[in-house]
Amino acid sequence: MYWRWNRIPELADLPPEERKRLWAEARRDPFRLTDFLWLALILGIAVGTGLAMIYVPKNLNIWIGLPIFLVVVLGLGRLVDALLILRYRPIVRRLRAGG
């Protein structure tokens, strides 16, 4: 699994402008129900973590709670990138082959 889009083998040897063009073209693929479900799950985790950090531990110091929340949100951002790569990599491969 790749975590950064510029590390995908199909895009690694291309100049940055061509990478961006191919990636933008691949993202025009129609929206699917599974995309919505992944988005809902990830947003649910982020919102749930935020609410838990606010309401559950009344005596939790902000300097402990805030870094925990940031780590969760940033980790979810990486997860979103990995899921997008997983979703769009076959499309990029097809576009690169001329289809």
C-alpha positions as CSV (number, residue, x, y, z in Angstrom):
1,M,0.0,0.0,0.0
2,Y,1.3,3.4,-0.9
3,W,0.8,6.4,1.4
4,R,1.9,9.2,-1.0
5,W,0.6,9.7,-4.5
6,N,4.0,10.7,-5.9
7,R,5.4,7.3,-4.8
8,I,3.0,5.2,-6.9
9,P,5.1,3.4,-9.6
10,E,2.8,4.5,-12.3
11,L,3.5,8.2,-11.5
12,A,7.1,8.0,-10.1
13,D,8.9,8.6,-13.3
14,L,6.7,11.4,-14.6
15,P,7.4,15.1,-14.1
16,P,5.2,16.9,-11.5
17,E,3.0,18.6,-14.0
18,E,2.2,15.3,-15.8
19,R,1.5,13.6,-12.4
20,K,-0.9,16.3,-11.4
21,R,-2.7,16.1,-14.8
22,L,-3.1,12.3,-14.7
23,W,-4.2,12.4,-11.0
24,A,-6.8,15.1,-11.8
25,E,-8.0,13.1,-14.7
26,A,-8.3,10.0,-12.6
27,R,-10.3,11.8,-10.0
28,R,-13.0,12.6,-12.5
29,D,-14.1,9.0,-12.2
30,P,-17.7,8.8,-11.0
31,F,-18.5,8.8,-7.3
32,R,-19.3,5.4,-5.8
33,L,-21.3,4.4,-2.8
34,T,-18.2,2.9,-1.2
35,D,-16.5,6.3,-1.4
36,F,-19.3,7.8,0.6
37,L,-19.1,5.0,3.2
38,W,-15.4,5.4,3.7
39,L,-15.9,9.2,4.0
40,A,-18.6,8.7,6.6
41,L,-16.5,6.3,8.6
42,I,-13.5,8.5,8.6
43,L,-15.5,11.6,9.5
44,G,-17.3,9.7,12.2
45,I,-14.0,8.7,13.8
46,A,-12.7,12.3,13.6
47,V,-15.8,13.8,15.1
48,G,-16.1,11.1,17.7
49,T,-12.5,11.6,18.8
50,G,-13.1,15.4,18.9
51,L,-16.2,15.0,21.0
52,A,-14.6,12.5,23.3
53,M,-11.7,14.9,23.9
54,I,-14.1,17.6,24.7
55,Y,-16.8,15.9,26.8
56,V,-15.5,12.7,28.4
57,P,-12.4,13.6,30.4
58,K,-13.3,16.6,32.4
59,N,-9.9,16.9,34.1
60,L,-7.8,16.1,30.9
61,N,-5.2,18.8,30.4
62,I,-5.5,20.6,27.0
63,W,-1.8,19.9,26.4
64,I,-2.5,16.2,26.5
65,G,-5.9,16.2,24.7
66,L,-5.0,18.5,21.8
67,P,-1.9,16.4,20.7
68,I,-4.0,13.2,20.9
69,F,-6.7,14.8,18.7
70,L,-4.1,16.1,16.2
71,V,-2.5,12.7,15.9
72,V,-5.8,11.1,15.2
73,V,-6.8,13.7,12.6
74,L,-3.4,13.6,10.9
75,G,-3.4,9.8,10.9
76,L,-6.9,9.9,9.4
77,G,-5.6,12.2,6.7
78,R,-2.9,9.7,5.8
79,L,-5.5,7.0,5.7
80,V,-7.6,9.0,3.3
81,D,-4.6,9.5,1.1
82,A,-4.0,5.7,1.1
83,L,-7.6,5.0,0.3
84,L,-7.6,7.5,-2.5
85,I,-4.5,5.9,-4.0
86,L,-6.0,2.5,-3.7
87,R,-9.2,3.7,-5.4
88,Y,-7.5,5.7,-8.2
89,R,-4.4,3.7,-8.9
90,P,-6.1,1.4,-11.5
91,I,-7.5,4.4,-13.2
92,V,-4.1,6.1,-13.4
93,R,-2.7,2.9,-14.8
94,R,-5.4,2.8,-17.5
95,L,-4.9,6.4,-18.4
96,R,-1.1,6.0,-18.5
97,A,-1.5,3.1,-20.9
98,G,-3.5,5.3,-23.2
99,G,-7.1,4.3,-22.3
